[in-house]
Amino acid sequence: MNEIEKIKGSISFMEQWKQVWISELAKCYMDTAIQAVQEKLERENPKPLTLDELESMVDEPIYCVSIDGEEKNQWGILALSMMGTVGIWTDEIYIFLERDYGKTWLAYRYKPDLVNVNKIEHIAQVGEMMEGE
């Protein structure tokens, strides 16, 4: 069993036990533990943000990954333009534009470990991400 499977198993176990406990305080503690384990899972196995998730993260840091071969991966603060679209600013120009999301770049809450090793995996995730809209 790998680390990701262990984390998923822990979440499932805690969700089941939360249903058994009567104390509201115990349920609150369990919710906190579940949230912490879910965040650990997301950090260790990050998935690209959906467009809705991306749009809800204005003024927050995201990790941008080029999938068009330009190798301009970086952290950035998501900004809202005067036109009402989101993107990442660098030297007063947008380098990652909302209209290109899923075509030339992806965004993550956490930096993926092996960003450029398997771009096919990123492209497959984009397909799944866009289908979910």
N, C-alpha and C positions, 0 to 999 in steps of 0.2 A: 504494500500500500504506500503510495507516494504522499508527499506533504499536502498536496491539494486535496486528495481523497480524505486524509485525516481531518483536515479543517472542515470539509463538507460534512463528514460524519459527526464531528463535534457540534456543528450547528444543528443538525437533525436531532441529536441526542438532547441538547438543551431545549429545543422547541418542544419535544415530547415531555420532558420533565417539568417544563413551565406549566403545562396543562394540569399536572398532578398537584402542584403546590397551591395551597389555599391562601397563604399570606400575601397580601398585596406588596409588601416590602420585598418578600422573596421573589415575586414576579418581576418587580422593578430591577432587582439585582441581576436576575436572569436576562432581562431585556438588554441591560448594559453589557453583560458578558457576550451575548449573541451579537450585538452591534460591533464589539471589539473584534470578535473572531471573523465576522463578515468583512470588516475593513482589512484585516490581515489577509484574507483570501483575495480581496481585490488588489492589494499591493503585490502579492506574490504571483497573481495570474491576471494582470490587467487586461481589460477588454476596451475596445474603442468606445468612446462616448457616442450615444445616438445624437442626432441633430437637436432633439428636444432637450436632452441633458446638457449639450453644449450651450445652447441658448440660455439656459438657466444659470450658467456659471460666469456671467459677466462680472468683471473685477476680481476674478479668482485665478489662481495659477493653474495652468494646464501644460502637459507635455505634448508638443506637436511633432508628428512624424511625417516626413515627406514619403510619399509612395510613388513619386514620379521620377525618382533617381537623382534628385538634386542634392541630397544629403544636407539639408539645412534643418536637421532635427534640433529642437531646443525647447527650454521652458519659456513660457510667456504668460502675461496677464491678458486674459480675454477682454477685449474692449468692444464697446458698442459705438458704431459709427453714427454720424448725423443722419444717415439714410435708414437707420434702424437695423442694420445687419451687424454681425459679429465678426471679429478677426483678431489677429495678433499684429501689433505695431512694432516696427523696428526702424529706427532712424527716420521717423515720420512717414513711413510708407507701410502699407499692409503687406506682409509676406504670406500670410495664411488667410484667405478670404472664405467667408461662409459659402459662397456660391460654388467653390471648388472642393468643399468638404466631401470626403469619400471618393473624390476623383484624383486629387493630387496630394491630399494630406488627411491625417487622422489625428484625433486628440485623445489624451488619456488623463485620468486623475493622477496616476502614478507613472513614473518612467518605466517602460518595459525593459527587462534585462537585456534581451537580444533584439534590439529594435530592427536592425537591417539584415539579420541572418536569413529570415524567411519572409520575403515580401508577399509571396503567394498566400501565406497564412493571413496576412493583413488584408489582402484583397478578398479572401473568402469571408473574413469577419465583416468587411464592409457590406458584402452582399447580404449576409444575415441581418446586419444592422439596418440596412435600407428596407428590407422586407418587413421589419417589425414596425415601421412607421404607419 
